Structure formats: structure tokens, C-alpha cells
Amino acid sequence: MELGRYRLEEQVGQGGMAVVWRGWDTQLRRTVAVKVLHAHLHSREEIRKRFDREAHAVARLHHPYILDVYDFSGPQAQPSYLVTEFIRGQTLRTFADEHPFDPPELAAACLLPIAEALQHAHAAGVVHRDLKPENIMVRDDGVVKLTDFGIAALLDPDEKFTVTGSILGSPSHLAPETIEGKPADPRADLFSFGTIFYWLSCGKLPYQGTSPAALLRSILDGTRLDPRAVRPSISDGQARIIARCLENDPAKRYQSAAEVKLELTQLLRDSGIDDPVRELAAFVRAPQAHAANVRARLVARSLGAGRLTTFGRITLPIIKGGIISGAVLAFITSFDQFPISRGDPAGSGDGGRGAGCAREDCGRAQRTAAGRGSQHEDRSAARRNCQRPDLREQPQAHGPPAGEAGGGAGCEAACPPACAGHHR
């Protein structure tokens, strides 16, 4: 099948707006993608005119992370089609479903180029309006590209919802103002960006619903879980960026993609990821191996940056200000025998004495390695080794020594050293 100078060789995709073909440009002798508008839409003059306007607008965008537009058939051609560069790769949706972005910092590395692409588009007066994982392509060499600018704007508002899942695709990434039918500005793209960032970081979408109507209501209500509750290894800094992108009030969001780009750059720099593009390319080429490599480097960096405390027999870093990196927190919580909370005793400013022991069955306050000791034996062990028969079956007797937090004379004051040692 041929359209002018383009030979259509293989259908590679289909959506509510168009069918996408891998084609061959017979004049320039190169592989291209040809997006052919559906016949039922081509029959409507207003749709054709808007398709023409969008094609001209997007053709002005020349950026390394935006799909290049090469040609357009014009509004009177039958059928209408758009010719772009052909990307050898897969959508971000497909890639991420197969390869989780863990540690979560890899999600920030992936989306930094998309923030840069949005900054360029918004500066040129182009709003995407339909930002979602299906409209981000991951090339085989690890480069990400933003595609399908303005497609949603070609449709009337009623059509977007009456054909949900066909024309618009998933409503999970819609900004509240878009749902309410208000004009979309660049901040609507930033909300959609936030839904993708949440999804990549957590492995699940921020808004859920048993029906499309329930899903839209949850977005309007702002009902979602904190990303750290879904994946504890997400850092506070990453959670903060996600939350600000997902503010329901556009005035409370980031006001430009440039701000998002700056915040992501700083987040990655603080994590020791100074070349996100290179990291992403390595991850795409070898997802499991490189994810493990990044995780190890993040842990090593945190170990070198903080002072140490001890949980059981494992020495761990306490980062300045009580912040533990995502990779380190994941490392800590991987040891089920040492359950911890996100709270950091060092952050209380009292030398580590402000929080209970990490062991749920330990009866004394937590100590740092610099204190009286750091072995947190459980009460049952102390009772088993207690040489006072009258105290063995009294759990409260095996608590903190006198003068300590929650203290009382207890076992340590009454028992020989063999028993008291379990409380040091």
C-alpha cells in the first residue's frame, strides 16, 4: 500500500485516532512511521483542520527527546496522515511492565528527559494534553522520546469520555481541570507527569477505581496513597516531587516543567547519579544487572556519607538530618529479623535515645553504637538465661535497667552478669 511517496510495509500500532504503519520514504530512502487518521474522523472537516493545526505546531518542535515530524498530508488529502521518525523500541508502558524501575531513583532518571521535552514544548506554546506511558517511547539504545502531542485536543470533550479506552485511552493520567472540562495549560501536563512518576516509582497508579466514573472521582478528590506507603524505598525527596506534581489545585503545582527538571536534577545529584542519561541507557540494555549495580552504588554512597548505628549485628548509616536514601532503606527493610520504622532516632537530636528498639520484642530503648552497647536481645532470651527462678516468668522484670527510659530495677539489677548481659 502506498500513500504518495511512502510505502506502507507493516502495521505497528492502532489507537482511537489513527493506525500507525512502519513505512519507507521512497525519495529520502529511510524508514519512517506513518500515522493514518481513521476514516470516520477524516470525514469530519473540523477534525481534519485541527489535525492540520496540530501537525504544524508539533513540526516546530525540534528536541532530542521529542519525536520528529517529517511530513503531513494536508487537510484535504484522502486519507490524512502524519509522517514521523520511526522508533525501534517499545512504549514506556510495555517496558516498565516487564522491567520494574527499582531502585526508584531510576524512575527519576527516566523522566528527567521527558521534563526537558515538556519544557521545550511549553516554551513553544504547545501543550501535550495526553501525557501517559503509552505516549513515551523507549528506544533500544535507551533514549526516551515523547510522542503524540495534542492528539486529545482534536476531539470534542464529550467524545473523550464516551469512548474512554478507545479514543482517549486510560483516564488515569488526566488532570482534574481536564476532567472538569476546563482549558488545559502546561500545568495539566505536569499533573499527568506526576501520575507517570508515581507509577514508575511505585509500580502502581496513584488513582484507583472500580469503574471509570469512580476513577475520575478519586482524581477529583485527590484520593491516593503516599508513595512511601506503597514502596518504602522511595526517598522523602522523591515523594515530595510527586506530591507537588499531583496537587489538585494547579496553583499549588510546579508552575513550569523547568522547575520539575531542576528538582529532578538535584534529587539525582544528591543520590550520586550525575549522568542520568547514561544510567538510563545502561538500564534499558541490561535491566536487572544495572538495577543491581545502581542499588549497590547508592548504598555504598550512603554508607560513606553518614555516621553509623547498629541494628542487631548489622551496621547501617544514619544520614545527616535523619534521611536515609531509598536504596539504603530498601537494604535495611530486606532483613525481616530487624523490622524498623521510617523514623530515625538520630534525627531526634538526643543522641539516639528518642525511639524504641527496632526489635518489637525488646524491652529497652534503642542505643547507638556510641552508647552503652547495641545488642538488642529479646526478652525471651533474657528470661531463658536468667539465673533467678523467681524472675524467669516475669517479662516486665527483663526490661530496661534502673535509670533508663521506661526503667525499673528489673532483671539487670537483680541477676548475675550472665543474665544482665542481655540488656546491654
Secondary structure, 3 states (H helix, E strand, C coil): CEECCEEEEEEEEECCCEEEEEEEECCCCEEEEEEEECHHHHCCHHHHHHHHHHHHHHHCCCCCCECCEEEECCCCCCCCEEEEECCCEEEHHHHHHHCCCCCCHHHHHHHHHHHHHHHHHHHCCCCCCCCCHHHEEEECCCCEEECCCCHHHHCCHHHHHHCCCCCCCCHHHCCHHHHCCCCCCHHHHHHHHHHHHHHHHHCCCCCCCCCHHHHHHHHHHCCCCCHHHHCCCCCHHHHHHHHHHCCCCHHHCCCCHHHHHHHHHHHHHHCCCCCHHHHHHHHHHCHHHHHHHHHHHHHHHHHHHCEEEEECCEEEEECHHHCCCHHHHHHHHCCCCCCCCCCCHHHHCCCCCCCECCCCCCCCECCCCCCCCCCCCCHHHHHHHCCCHHHHCCHHHHCCCCCCCCCCCHHHHHCCHHHHHHHC
